[in-house]
Amino acid sequence: MERKTHTQAEVMTILRELADGLSVEEATKKHRISRATLYRWRKRAQATGIEEINRLRQVDQENTRLKHLLAEAALEVQALKEQLRQLGWPKSGGRE
């Protein structure tokens, strides 16, 4: 087989076809690629998928932590504002 460079979109399309039930033999004939290439693409896609899932999980955890910190800070600010109002702040002419 001649050497051809496939784009990432083409590779993902071929792998989706495999996931949808196309057999390996049919995919290799249809797209004129070797079985080794197909298996290499599948392995790389699975590894990338796992890495991406782990990265997204870490981002979600960090996002949750930051949301909690922001909520705590907002509560502290609100409590301080209420304490200032009880002490008579702002004095005449202050903005609300």
Steps between C-alpha positions, in 0.01 A plus 500: 500500500612851426572731788228757566463747780149507641365803678384475860141540381538206260649285774217584738242424229655159437512423873134605538409263218675222690312591817173495304557138399716505189738204510876548494528320165232719342659817637846410372366427151270802488764751610802314356697489824681217674369323806807612696422863418141455608598339829764768561241774446254325731761461774606865472137618509428293810810631678415858406144446613609377844741791540229745398251349744753526784580861408132593489440332835783706654362819346154422639642440848696827486191684374291362788765602754517852357121534504499407870773755573307768313179419687681519835658833406161640394348392832784667692455824304126496564552440874751787519259733318226414749734567794592838351133590455435411864781735601341781302710484184490658259473828676312781323523511121675166442411286207299189550 
